[in-house]
Amino acid sequence: MASIWILGGGSIGSAVAKQKSDSGYAVTLISRRSRPVSEQLDQRVIVSWDWSDVIEQLESLPIPDQVLVTNGVLWSDKMQPEKRTQALSQESLLNSFSANVLVTAACLQHLSGRLKRDSHVTFMSISAKVGSISDNRLGGWHAYRVSKAALNMLVKTTAIEWQRRFPQCALASYHPGTTDSDLSKPFQQRLAEGQLKTAEEAAICLVDVLDNHVTPETSGSLFNWNGSRLPF
């Protein structure tokens, strides 16, 4: 039976977990709190997203066929997307990097120590189009943009290494489009009609890209929700 680790049990993570489980995958869903999901899923509640806690969760699991990291943060009660550089703070930058980069980094570090040359693992981390440096024409959202750009570079750099060490593995970062979730709620009123995806719609697009577009030949790419590749 094919298997997948999903880190992050929010709207997209839970929807992908359901879709993968329904298609016959053995799903391990790791999240900060218990979710109302099928009993067929191996659901694990993690104490925090600190590096050591992530590693501790993964150490006891067999290597899967696929890994998906969905957790991230754009805003919180204490942090809002910056409109001006003057609004930047150490706290917002550290929080953004912790949520948007470090979980993926911990996963990749852990896997790099366990994979073998003939391993077949497909890895995807949810990023954002606003993390594209060349596509940035509006500015703003400094901490979020910077952290997602760093995430894209982390995936790209690891992909180059894995092409040498684990040539049958593949990695990608992924822009899911705007999904109806807690992350996007404060910004949904600005969207054009039809641009907002339900979590289920977003999961269908994501699974298609994960299953059919992320290959050793495309490893390191930043994919858009429709399977096209976005510039860095």
C-alpha positions as CSV (number, residue, x, y, z in Angstrom):
1,M,0.0,0.0,0.0
2,A,1.3,3.4,-0.9
3,S,1.8,5.8,2.0
4,I,2.0,9.6,2.7
5,W,3.0,11.8,5.6
6,I,1.0,15.0,5.8
7,L,2.3,17.6,8.2
8,G,-0.3,20.2,9.0
9,G,-4.0,19.4,9.5
10,G,-5.6,22.7,8.4
11,S,-8.1,23.0,5.6
12,I,-5.8,21.8,2.7
13,G,-4.0,19.2,4.8
14,S,-7.2,17.6,6.1
15,A,-8.7,17.6,2.6
16,V,-5.7,16.0,1.0
17,A,-5.6,13.4,3.8
18,K,-9.2,12.5,3.0
19,Q,-8.6,12.3,-0.7
20,K,-5.5,10.2,-0.3
21,S,-7.1,7.9,2.2
22,D,-10.1,7.4,-0.1
23,S,-7.8,6.5,-3.0
24,G,-6.2,3.7,-0.9
25,Y,-3.1,5.4,0.6
26,A,-2.0,4.8,4.2
27,V,-2.1,8.3,5.5
28,T,-0.2,9.7,8.6
29,L,-1.6,13.1,9.4
30,I,0.5,15.1,11.9
31,S,-1.1,18.3,13.4
32,R,-1.2,20.4,16.5
33,R,-4.7,19.3,17.4
34,S,-7.0,16.4,16.7
35,R,-9.1,16.7,13.6
36,P,-12.5,15.1,12.7
37,V,-11.1,12.7,10.1
38,S,-11.6,9.1,9.2
39,E,-10.5,6.4,11.6
40,Q,-8.6,4.9,8.7
41,L,-6.0,7.7,9.1
42,D,-3.1,7.5,11.5
43,Q,-3.6,10.9,13.1
44,R,-0.8,12.1,15.4
45,V,-1.0,15.3,17.5
46,I,2.4,17.1,17.8
47,V,3.3,19.1,20.9
48,S,4.7,22.0,18.8
49,W,6.3,22.6,15.4
50,D,9.7,23.0,17.0
51,W,12.5,21.2,15.2
52,S,13.0,18.5,17.9
53,D,9.3,17.7,18.1
54,V,9.0,17.3,14.3
55,I,12.0,14.9,14.3
56,E,10.7,12.9,17.2
57,Q,7.4,12.4,15.4
58,L,9.1,11.2,12.2
59,E,11.7,8.9,13.7
60,S,9.2,6.2,14.5
61,L,7.6,6.2,11.1
62,P,8.6,4.1,8.1
63,I,9.7,6.0,5.1
64,P,6.6,6.9,3.0
65,D,6.1,7.2,-0.8
66,Q,5.1,10.9,-0.5
67,V,5.5,13.7,2.0
68,L,3.4,16.9,2.1
69,V,4.1,19.9,4.4
70,T,1.1,22.2,4.5
71,N,1.6,24.2,7.7
72,G,2.4,27.9,7.5
73,V,1.4,31.4,8.7
74,L,0.5,34.7,7.0
75,W,-1.1,36.5,9.9
76,S,-2.1,36.0,13.6
77,D,-3.6,38.0,16.4
78,K,-0.1,39.4,17.0
79,M,1.1,39.7,13.5
80,Q,-0.3,41.2,10.3
81,P,1.1,41.4,6.8
82,E,3.3,44.4,6.5
83,K,2.4,47.2,4.1
84,R,5.6,49.2,4.7
85,T,9.1,48.3,5.6
86,Q,8.8,50.3,8.8
87,A,6.3,47.7,10.1
88,L,8.8,44.9,10.0
89,S,9.9,43.4,13.3
90,Q,12.2,40.7,14.5
91,E,9.2,38.9,16.0
92,S,7.3,38.8,12.7
93,L,10.3,37.6,10.7
94,L,11.2,34.9,13.2
95,N,7.6,33.7,13.4
96,S,7.3,33.6,9.6
97,F,10.5,31.7,9.2
98,S,9.6,29.3,12.0
99,A,6.2,28.5,10.5
100,N,7.0,28.7,6.8
101,V,10.5,27.2,6.6
102,L,11.6,25.3,9.6
103,V,9.1,22.4,9.5
104,T,10.1,21.7,5.9
105,A,13.8,22.0,6.8
106,A,13.4,19.6,9.7
107,C,11.6,17.0,7.4
108,L,14.3,17.3,4.7
109,Q,17.1,17.0,7.2
110,H,15.5,13.9,8.7
111,L,14.8,12.3,5.4
112,S,18.3,13.0,4.1
113,G,19.7,10.9,6.9
114,R,17.4,7.9,6.2
115,L,17.0,7.7,2.5
116,K,19.0,5.2,0.4
117,R,20.2,5.7,-3.1
118,D,17.4,3.6,-4.6
119,S,14.6,5.3,-2.5
120,H,11.5,6.6,-4.2
121,V,10.0,9.5,-2.3
122,T,8.1,12.5,-3.7
123,F,8.2,15.6,-1.4
124,M,6.1,18.7,-1.7
125,S,5.9,21.8,0.5
126,I,3.2,24.4,0.2
127,S,4.7,27.7,-0.7
128,A,3.1,30.8,-2.3
129,K,3.3,32.7,-5.6
130,V,4.2,35.8,-3.6
131,G,7.4,34.1,-2.7
132,S,8.6,34.5,-6.3
133,I,11.2,37.3,-6.4
134,S,10.8,37.9,-10.1
135,D,7.0,38.0,-9.9
136,N,7.0,40.5,-7.1
137,R,5.4,43.7,-8.6
138,L,3.3,44.9,-5.7
139,G,5.7,44.8,-2.7
140,G,4.3,44.5,0.9
141,W,3.9,41.3,3.0
142,H,7.6,41.5,3.7
143,A,8.0,38.7,6.3
144,Y,5.7,36.3,4.4
145,R,7.3,36.9,1.0
146,V,10.8,36.5,2.5
147,S,10.0,33.3,4.3
148,K,8.3,31.7,1.2
149,A,11.3,32.8,-1.0
150,A,13.6,31.1,1.5
151,L,11.4,28.0,1.4
152,N,11.6,27.8,-2.4
153,M,15.4,28.1,-2.2
154,L,15.5,25.4,0.5
155,V,13.6,23.0,-1.7
156,K,15.6,23.9,-4.8
157,T,19.0,23.4,-3.0
158,T,17.9,20.1,-1.5
159,A,16.7,18.9,-4.9
160,I,20.1,19.5,-6.4
161,E,21.7,17.5,-3.6
162,W,19.1,14.7,-3.9
163,Q,19.6,14.4,-7.6
164,R,23.1,13.2,-6.8
165,R,22.4,11.2,-3.7
166,F,18.8,9.9,-4.3
167,P,18.2,10.2,-8.0
168,Q,14.8,8.6,-8.0
169,C,13.4,11.1,-5.4
170,A,11.7,14.4,-6.3
171,L,10.9,17.6,-4.5
172,A,8.8,20.6,-5.3
173,S,7.3,23.7,-3.7
174,Y,3.7,24.5,-4.6
175,H,1.3,27.5,-4.9
176,P,-2.2,26.2,-4.1
177,G,-4.0,29.4,-5.2
178,T,-6.3,31.1,-2.8
179,T,-8.2,28.6,-0.7
180,D,-11.0,29.2,1.7
181,S,-9.1,28.8,5.0
182,D,-8.2,30.7,8.1
183,L,-5.1,32.0,6.4
184,S,-6.9,33.7,3.6
185,K,-10.2,34.8,5.3
186,P,-9.1,38.5,6.0
187,F,-8.3,38.9,2.3
188,Q,-11.1,37.0,0.5
189,Q,-13.2,40.1,-0.1
190,R,-10.7,41.4,-2.6
191,L,-10.8,38.3,-4.9
192,A,-12.5,38.2,-8.2
193,E,-15.5,35.9,-8.5
194,G,-14.5,32.3,-9.0
195,Q,-10.9,32.8,-7.8
196,L,-11.5,31.3,-4.3
197,K,-11.2,27.5,-4.0
198,T,-12.8,25.3,-1.5
199,A,-10.4,23.0,0.5
200,E,-11.7,20.1,-1.5
201,E,-11.1,21.8,-4.8
202,A,-7.6,22.8,-3.7
203,A,-6.9,19.2,-2.6
204,I,-7.8,17.8,-6.1
205,C,-5.4,20.2,-7.8
206,L,-2.6,19.6,-5.3
207,V,-2.9,15.8,-5.5
208,D,-2.8,16.0,-9.3
209,V,0.4,17.9,-9.3
210,L,2.0,15.8,-6.6
211,D,1.1,12.5,-8.4
212,N,1.7,13.5,-12.0
213,H,4.0,16.5,-12.2
214,V,6.6,16.2,-9.5
215,T,9.3,13.9,-11.0
216,P,13.1,13.6,-10.8
217,E,13.2,15.6,-14.1
218,T,11.2,18.5,-12.6
219,S,12.6,18.3,-9.1
220,G,13.2,21.6,-7.4
221,S,10.5,23.4,-9.2
222,L,7.9,25.8,-7.9
223,F,4.5,24.6,-9.3
224,N,1.4,26.5,-9.7
225,W,-2.0,24.9,-8.7
226,N,-2.7,24.1,-12.4
227,G,0.6,22.2,-12.9
228,S,2.5,25.0,-14.7
229,R,5.8,26.0,-13.3
230,L,6.3,29.5,-11.7
231,P,9.5,31.5,-11.9
232,F,11.6,32.0,-8.8
